[in-house]
Amino acid sequence: MAGSDVPELAMPSPVRTLCGTGPLADQLRQNLSLHASPEPESSTGLSLMESLPPELIEAVGHAVCRLTPFGPPSELRSLLVLSHRFYDVLGPSNAGFYANLFKERFDYHSAERRWAQMYRVEQRREKRDLLESLPEVKPDIALRLDPDVSITRPASPSQEFPDSKSPWRPLTNRDYAIEFKRRCTVLTRMRSAAESGQIPPSSSRPSSPRLQAFTPQAGKTKLQEPDELTQNLWTCFLMLLENDGKNLPHLKEYAHLHAYMRLFYDHSLLPEALKPGWPRQTAGRALGLWIGWLGGDDLSTETPLESDQRFFVLKPYVFAAHKFDAFPAPWTIPSLPVTHEEYPIRPPPEGPFFADLRPRSNAQLITHMGRRVEMAPPNLAQAAIFSFFHRVEQDPAAQSDLLTHAQGTPAQHMLGVPQSATGSGGLTASSRPTKTPLPELESRLHDRDFIRAASCIDPYSSLGLPKLYMRGSLTGSWEGRFSFFDFDSYRDMLGGRMRSLYEGPFGDQPQVWKLEERIVRLERGARPGGKGSPLNAGFEVGEGIDTGSSRSTRGPSQATSVASGSAPNSAASSSSGSSYPRLERSTSRRRTSMDLGPESNSTGRASKRAKSWSDVNAALRETDEDDWSGVDSDGDYEILLTGTGHSAWGQFVLKGRVRAWDGMFSIIKEYTPDTRGRWVYRGMLVGGNLVGRWRDTHTPTDMNGYEGTWLMTRRS
């Protein structure tokens, strides 16, 4: 045997057959010869193979599994039938072996990180609830203690908790082993479906876009469990969110992801769009749109007919804002969770122009990482917005339609702005918006998406994200586009004429934002969200944000100018000043992450200007865990937003706030001078980008207003 001192004939025949040929086989045979006994044990009658130590048999198993790097390790079956000894060591009972196999083949650091975050959140909330439930004991002023007597400190509240049964407790080898076997099964099913051209039918209960809150199941605490197809989509989606380089090849190379999703499109999305009426929503359709976006649809392989069909499928989810929510909970609710007394279960409002703002949940009980966890599916409309405008940019025919048929702007229709003030209505080559960025499959960019899906399950019962969880994520400069649908066509669509949705023209305009954050402590008994109307982002008339007294969190592009001559941040403030108290640092305790000023960080990271946003992300990641400490117990806080920007319509100022429950933010965009009106932007940070919808501020909140979509990416 080349490269080995052990004669090949000296090796047992089963070992030679198992090892095969090649450098890996030579090394494997050499390891076997070094660890094997020179003679079989005559007392037990064990062969050379039977006497190998478990560690060496596991090493053989790992080496054989590497022969097929993608998908299930099919060669492992040859080892399991080799002998009873190999089956005992490599069989299903060895959870440690399969856990190591999972960590070798799949990305697991991201899952461990998110599990740890969720577990810490639960522990802090349990401790807070326990401390709040303890009776208040007033000290006896007549009690005098001997100074020489030692007082033992009481046990920590965490010591009183029994063993945690939370699904977010630390993952074990058994969990990894279960997930490895289940994941291999899902990948095999996807591959078989792609090769046979048949996808399993879905029994998922569809619902109309606005009907789910009134279904009998809405009041039940037991969540719906997904069918086989939806569970496969859940597994695929979560693998993409956890991808750091290992997961994606399994989906593309082995499971034929693109072919599988094309089958799902033909099976579920296109037939539903061709049915009369509005398309119905299911968790599977939402997951399918997100997988298509994250997995990277290959637009170059589509025929013109297929491209037109995709636009046809996506249009309702993008432009029918009155039918398809873009947020986990209605944007008009400033603080969650809510009670059934505040928002009772009611039928949908009558009349096509009345807005349906009922809280609802379509969460499911899924299996992931060997646990049964409750998760809310990703928002369908957000994925549709990303995919739609990416396709518009890639399709020359769609660009031509966009330039020649987009007549007028929202301001022209709503406020009567002359045509000369807004231009010709079409977009020139120099005013084309920034292109929609392709998704980055880096797990840390999607940590917030996962935590939100696991925390914002039910608007009536879920506590949502930790307070200030979104701190620092919105600060900086952003660029992108806002789109608008033809006003007359939009009005006809609200009235029930669905044909206007497909025939109406639309356009878009570029814009640039520069945002800053102000973290304020709420007064005792005050609820977050402000006292004003949601159409004014919760601010009362004339109320501003004091940019001088509040401390701000500074982002990477703090010193970057939006445009020459842009309005300063002080323009967003009112002469009436701020109604929010200033956050003061306590001199009686050491500095912590709650000292929100830039100078509060003892390492000085926040006070330095970062060279790139990735550097700032790394710095925030180092402090994210500390940022949660003390937040839930020290008081109620709220993140306010100020900023400036410009678009083809002119300069504007921004003022808004962040809803702590899910990270949704509302921003008032007011042009200066006021010739383009005021607009309320609602959006979320998803995968490192901002996505949402804008709305006019003239229509009451209980009625469907004039809305459009917008996308922003961080400015480099």
N, C-alpha and C positions, 0 to 999 in steps of 0.2 A: 504494500500500500504506500503510495507516494506521500511523503511528508509525515510518515509515522514510523516509529520503531517497532510497532506491533504488527506481526505478519497478519495479513487479512484472513488467511486460512485458520488462524488461531481463534478468530472471533466466532461465536456461535452462529449458526445459520440464520436463526430468526433475527439476530442483531444485524447481520449483513443485509438481510432483506429490508429491515426497518430503516436502516441508515441510508441506503441508496448510494449514490455517487455524488462527487463534487466536494468543494472545500468544506462546506458545512458538515457533510457526512463524514469526512476525514476527521474533523475536530470532534465530532460526536463519538466516533469509534474510539478515538484516543482517550476521551474522558471515560468511556465505559471500561476500557482496559485498565485505567489507573485505579478505578474504584472497585472493580470486580475482584472477587476472591479467586486465587489461582486454581483452587479445586472446589468442587461442590461439597456442601456439607453432607457428609454421608449419614450423619445421625438423623437428619430431618429429610433427607432426600430432595432438598431444594436444588433447582437448577441454577445456573449462573444468573439468569434473568430474574429468578424469584428472590435471589439474595441481594439485589441492588438496594441501597438505602433509599428512603422516600425522597430525600432532597434531589438525588440524581435522577430518579424517575420523573419528578416534576420538571427538572431541567430538560430532560428529553421531551417531555410534553410541550414545553414552551418552544423548544427548537423546532419541533414538528409543526406547531401552529404558525410559526413564522413563514412557513412555505407558502401559505395563502394569507397575505397581509390584509386583504379586504374581505369582509363578510364573515360568515361562520367558519371556524377552522375545521373543515370537513375531514382532514387527515387524522384528527384526534380520534375518530372512531376506530381507526386501525390499531391504535394503541390500546383502546379499551377492550378489544377482543383478543389481544395478544396473550393475556394470561389473567388469572384471578388476582394476582399481585398488582398488576398494572391497573386493573379495574378498581381495586380497593383504594389505590393511591390517587388515581385520576378520575374517579367516578363522581357522581353528583354529591356524595357526602363530604367531599373535600372543598368546603366553601373558600378556604384561603387560596387554593390554586386558581379557582375561577375568579376570585376577586383580583388577584394579581394579573390574570389574563385580561380582565376588563381594563385595568389601569394601563396595561401595555398597549392595548389596541384602540381604546377610546379616550376622549378627553374627559377627565374627571375632576381636575382642579376647580373648574368653574362650578360644578355641582356642589363640591364640598364648601366652596366659598359662599354660595347662596344658601345652602342649608344652615351654615353657621350664622349667617346674618338673620335668617328667619328665626332661628332658635334663640338668639340673643334678644330679639325684639319680644318674643313671647315671654322670656324669663323676666325682662324688665317690667313688662306689663303685669305679670303675675305678682311680682314683688310690690309694685305700686298698689295694686288692688288689695293685697294683703295688708299693707301698711295703712291704707285708707279705711279698711274694715276694723282695725284695732280701736278699742274705746280710748277716748282721751282721758288721761289721768293727770289731775292737777297736783302739783307738789304740795306737801304739807309744810306750811311755813314754820310750824312748831317743831318739826323734826330736826334734830341736831345729830350730826354724824361725827363719830370719833375720827379725827384725821389719821390716826394710826391704823384704822380698819380698812382693809382692801376690799374693793367692790368688784366682783366679777362681771365683765361685760356680757350682756345677754347674747344668745346665739343669733346669727344672721337669719333673716326670714327665709333665705334660700335653703337653710338647713332643715326647715320644717316641711319642705315639699317632699312628697314621696317620689319614687323613681318616675321620671317623666315618660308619659305615654304619647307625647306629641309626635306627629309624623316628621317633625323637623329636628328631632334629636340626632346626634351624630350618627353618620352612616357606619355600618358594620360590614364585615366580610360577607355575611349572609345576604345583606342588601345588594352588594355588588354582584354576588353570584347569581341572585335571582334576576337582577337587571340584565346581566350578560346573556343568560339563556333566553329571556324574553325579547331582548333586542335582536338577537340572532334570528329568532322566530319571525319577528316583524320584517327584518331585511329579506328573509327568504320569501315571505309572502309577497312583498313588493316586487321582488325579482320574478317570481312565478307569474304574477299578474302582468308585468310588463312584457314578458316573453310570450304569454298566451293571448294577450290583447283583451283580457277580461278582468274587470275589477269587481270585487265583491259588492253586492248591493248594500245600501245603507238603510238602516231602520231608524236613524236618528229622527226624532220628532221635530219637524219643521214648524216654524211659527211665522205669522205675518210680521212685517217690520215693527208693528207697534202693539201686537196683541198679547204678547207673552205675560205682561203684568196682570192680565185679567183671566188667565187660565187657572183651572183648579189647582194645578201643581204649584202655583206661585206662593201659596201659603205654607207649603210643606217644607220641612227642614231637610229631608232627605234629598240629596242632589241626584240628578239624572246621571246614569253611567253610560259612557259612549259605547256604540256598537264596534264591531271589529274594524270597519273602515275608518271610523273617526279616531279610534285608539291608535291605529297605524299612523294617521296624520298627526296626532298629538306627539307620538314618539319622534317622527321625522322633524316636526317643528322644534321640539325641545333640543334635539340633537344639533340643529342649526344654531339655536341660541347659545349652546354650550361649545360650539366649535372653536377650537384653537389650532386646527390643522389636521387632527386625526379623524374627526367625525365625517367631514364632508366627503372624503374619498370612499368611505363605506356606502354613502348614499348614491354617489354618482357612478362609481366604478362597478359596484356590485349590485345595488338595488335598482339601477337604471332610473334615477330620480326623474329626469326629464320625460322619459317615456311614460312613467307611472303618472306623473301630473298631467300629461296630455290625455291619458285615459280618464283621469278624474274630471278634467275639464269637459270632455265629451259626455261623461256619465252624469255629472251633477250641475255644473255651472251653465253650460249652453242650453240644455233642455229647460232649465228653470227660467232662463231669460226669454225663451220663446213662448212660454205659457202666457195666457192673458193675465193682465193685472201686474202688480208690482212683484218682483222676485222675493221669495221668502228667505229668511235667514236661518241658518243652522250653524252650529259650532264647526261642522266639517267644512262648510263653504268658506267661513272665515279663515280656518287653518289652511285650506287649499290656496286661497289668494296670497296669504303670507308666505307659504312655502314657495309658491311661484315667484314671488318677489325676492325673497332671501336666497333661494337656490339659483337665481339667475336664469330667467327664461331666455333662450337663444332666439332672438327675433330674426336673425338672418336665415333661419330655416323655415320661416313661415311663408306661406303663399299669400298673395293679396287678399284672397277670400278669407283665409284664416285671420289675417290682421284685422280686416273689417269686422269679423265676428267677435274678436277680442274687444275692440272698441265698443261694440254693441252690448257686450256683457258688462263692461265696466261702467258705462255711462250712468245708469241709475244710482249706483253706489256713490259716484262722485258728485253729481249735481242735484240729486233729489235729497236735499238736506232735511226736508220735512218728513222723510220716511226712514232715513238711516242715520242713526246717531254716530257721531265721531268721537264720543267720550264714554267712559264707563258708567257715568251717571249724568242726568240732565245738568246742563251748564248753569241753569238758573238756581240750583241749590248751592248755597255758599259753604255749608258745613255738613259733613256726614260723619257717622251714620244718622239716619232719620228714624222717626217713630211712625207707627201706623196711625197714630192720632194726627200727626202733622200731614202725612201723605197716605191716606187710606187707599186700599185697593178699589179702584173704580174702573168702569168701562171706558173705552176711548171716547174723547169728546166728539160730539156730532158736528158735522160740517167740515168741508175740505180746508177751510182757512184757519181753523183752530189748531194750535200747537199741542202735540201730545208730549207732555213733560212728566210722565209717570216714572218713578224709579222702578227698575226691573233688573233681573239677574238671569243669565243663561249659563251659570257656572256648572261644572261637571266634576264628578269624582273619578279621577283617572289614576292609572298606575304608572309610577315613574321612580327610578332608582330603588326598586324593591319596596316601595311604600305606596299606600293609597292616599293621595293628597287631593285637596280641593283646589281647583284652578279655574279662573275665568278665561275663556278663549280670547285671543287678541281681537282688536276692533277691526271689523271687516272694511269699513269705509276708509280707514287710514291706509291699509294695504292697497285698496283700489286707487286712491289718490296718487300714491307713489308710482304704481304701475302705469296708470293712465298717462300721466304727464311725461314719464320716461318714454313711453311709446310715441307720444306726440312729437318729442324731440327727434326720435329715430326714424320716423315715417315722413318722407318728403311730401306725400300727398296730404297728410294731416297738417303739416306746417303751412302748406299752401292754403288750405281751407282756413286755418287760423288767421293768416295774414289778410286774406281778401274778404272773409265773411264776418269778422268780428266788428260790428258796427256800433260805435259808441261805448261809453263807459258807465259804470253804476252811477257816478256822480251826475252824468248828463241826464240820465233818466229820472233819478230821484230828486235832483235839485234844480234842473233846468239850466245847467251850465252850457253856454254856447259851444257849438262844435269847434270853433276856432280855439277855444281854451283848452280843449282836450286833444287836439290833433285830429288826424283823419280817422281815428278809430283803430286802424291797423297798426301793427308793430313794424318799425323799421329794423333793418339788420343791426343797427348800432344799439337798439333798445331791447334786443332779445334778452330774456331773463337768463340767469345762471342755470345751467343744466342741472337736472335732478341727479344727485349723486347716487351711484350704485351702492347697495348696502355693503357694509364692512362686516365680515363674519369674524369679529374678534369678540370673545365672550364678555369682556368687561364693558363693552359698549352696550350690551343688552342686559346687564345686571338689573338695572332699574325696571326694564320691561318684565323680567321674571318676577321680581319682588312685587311689582304692582299686580301682576296676574294672580299671585299667591295671597295677596293681602286684601285686594278690593273684590271680594267674592260677592257680597250681598250688600246693597246700600242700606238695608235695614239692620244688619247685625255686624258686619265686618268693621273693624276699627281702622282699616286702611293702612297707609304708610306711616312710619314714625314721623313725629313732628320734625320739621326742618330737614327732612330727608333730601329734598331737592335743592338744598342750599348750595350756591356756587355753580349750579349746572346751567343757568340761563345767562349769567353775566358774560358780556363780550360782544363782539360784532358778528352780525349775521347777514347773509344775503340770499335772495331767492326770488320768488314770484308770488303774485296773487292773481287768481283767475276770476273771471266774471262771465256769467251766462247772460244771454240777451234778455233784457228785462221783460219785454212783452211775452217772449216764449216762456220765461220763468213763471210769470203770472198765469198763463194758460195752463202750465203744468200743475200749479197749485190748485187750479180749478178742476183738475181731473183729466185734462187732455194729455195723455201720455205721449202722443205722437210729437208734441212740441219738445219733449225731452230729447228725442233722437234727431229732430230736424232743426232745432234752434242753434244758432251760432254761439260761439264762445270765444273769448280772448284772454290774454294775460298780460301783465306788466311786471317789470322788475322792481325790486325795492331792496333797501339796505336798512338794517336796524343796528342800533348800539344800545345795549341794555345794562343797567346797574341794578343791584339788589339792595334793599333796605330791610333789615330784620328788626322787628319791633316787638316789644312785649305788650300783650293786651292787658287792659285794665281788668281787675277782678270782676268776674261775672260776665264779662263781655264775650260774645261769640265771634269767631273769625268770619271774615267775609264782608265786613263793613255794614253800615246802616243804610247805605244808598241802594239804588236800583241796580240789578244785574246789567242793565243797559249802560250803566256808568261804572262798571267793574266794582260795584259796591261802594263807591265814593258818593258822598252827598254833594249837592250842588255847591260849587265854590270851594270844595275841600281839595287841598293839595297835599303833597308830601314834602316835608321839610328836608332838603338835601344837605343842610348844614349840621343839624343837631343829631340826626340818626347816623349810626355807624353803617357802613356798607361793606359788602364782600366784593372784593375786586377780582376781576377776571384777567385773562391773558392779554386782552386787547384794550385794556383800560385807557391807554394813552393814544389809541388809534383814533384819528378824526374820521367822522362819518363823511363829511363833505365840507368843502370850504364854504364858509358863511352859514353853516347849519346852526339852528337854534341851540343855545346852551341848555344844559339840563335844568337850570333854574326856571326855564320857561314852563316846565311841567308843574311848578309849584304855584300855589295861590298865595295871595297876600294875606290870607287868613291864617297861614301857617299850618302846622301839622297838628292833628289831634292825637298823635301817638306819642307815648312817653319815650324818653331816650333811655337806651340801655346803658347803665352805669357799671363799670367794673368794680368789683368788691376788692378792697385792699386787705381784707382780713383773711383771704384765702389765696392759694396759689393760682396762677393763671391756668385756665383750662380752655377747652375748645369752645366754651360758651362765651368767652371774651371775644366778641365778634368783630372787633376792630382789626385792621391789618397788622397793627403792631402787637397784637396779643399773642401771636405765635412766637414762642421762645426761640424757635429755630430760624425765624426770619424768612420762611419760604413764601408766606403770603405777601410780604412787603417787596419782594423782588419781582421784576417783570420777567415773565417767562419768554423763552425764545420761540416756543410753539405751544399750541394747545395740548399736544400730547404730553409735554413736560408738566403743564398744570394739572392734567388728568392724573399723572403719576403722583404729584404732590397731594391732590385731593384724595387719591386712593389710600395714601399713607395715613390720612387723618380722618377718613370716613368713619371708621369704627369708633374713634374717640368722640366724633361729633354727636353721636347718639347718647353719650353718657350724660345723665342729668337733665336731658331735654324734657322727658315725660314728667319729672318730679319738680322741676324748678319753676314751672309756670307755663302759660300758653303764649305761643309766639306766632307770628305771621310774617311771611315774606312779601314785601311790596316791591314793585318794579317801576323804574323810571328810565327814560331814554329819549333818544331822538332818531331821526332817520330821514330818508328821502326816496322818492320814486319819480316816475315820469310826470306825476301830478304836482310835485313840489315837495317842500320841506314839511315835516310833521313832528309832533312831540308824542311821547308814549307814556302812559301811566296805567298801572294795573296791579294785580295781586295774584298769588298762587294759592290754589286750594290744596290744603295739606293732605287730604284723604287720598287723592290719586295723582297729585302733581299737575292737574289741569290748571292753566292760568288764563285769566281774562285781562286783556289790554285794550285801553281806549286809544285809538289812533286819531289824532286831531291835527288837521293841516293848518299851517300858519303861513300866510293869512287864511282865514276861514272861508275858502272858496270851494273846497271839495268836501265839506261836511265832516262829521264824526262817525267813526266806525268802531265796532267792538270786535276784537279778534279773540277767539278762544282756541287754545291749542295745547299740545303736549310734546314733551321731549321723548322721541321714540328712536332708538338705535343711534343716538347722537345727532339727530335732525329734528327740526320743529315742523309739525304738521297740524293742520286744523282748519277751521272755517271762520270767515268774517261774516258780519251781519250788520244791517242798517240799524240805527238807534232810534228810528222814528216809529216803527211798528211795535205795539205793545208785546210784552213777552208771552202773553197767552195766545198770540196769533202767530202764524208763520210769516216771518219776515223775508226780505230779500237777502240771500246768502250766496257765498262763493267759497272757494277753497284757497289755501295758501300753503306754501312750502318754503322752508328756510334751512340753509346749511351754514355751519360756522365758517366765517370768513378767514381765509389763510393770510 
